[in-house]
Amino acid sequence: MELYRDLYYKLFGALADAVELLEAGNVWQAKDHLIKAQQEAEKLIIESDAEI
């Protein structure tokens, strides 16, 4: 359960950052930021499955 809480905070934080970037007109930076957060979250999930 802790993993999902950590993932939620990571992805929600990335979303908030992306919104700020979009408001500043930095569309490509926002996109890259969201993609990086998604990849990091996926990596954490894969690594946690390997530990089980």
N, C-alpha and C positions, 0 to 999 in steps of 0.2 A: 504494500500500500504506500509506503514511503516513496518508492520510485515514482508512482503516479503523481504524488504531491510535488515532488521535485520537478518532474516534467511539466506539470501545470504552471508552476512558477516561472520556469525557464521560458516556456512558450508564451505565457501571458506577458512577461517582461519584454520579450522580443516583439510582440504585437504592439505594445505601448510605444516602444522605441520606433517601430515602423510607422506608426501613426504620426509621431513627431516629425520623422523624416519626410513623410508625405505632405504634412502641413507646411514644411519648409520648401517644398517643391523638389525634393530629392527622390524621385520615383525609383531610379535604378538602385540607389543605396538601400531604400526600403525593401525592394525586391530581394537584393542580395542578403540583407540582414535576416529576412524571413526564411530564405532558403538555407542559410547557415544554421539557424536555430532548428529547423526541421531536421537537417542532417545530423546535428549533435544529439537531438532527441532520439532519432532512430538508432544512432550508435549506442546510446545508453541502454535502449531497450534490448538491442542485440547482445550487448555485453552482459546484461543482467540475465538473459535467457541462458547464456553460456555458463554462468555461475551456478545455475540450478542443477 
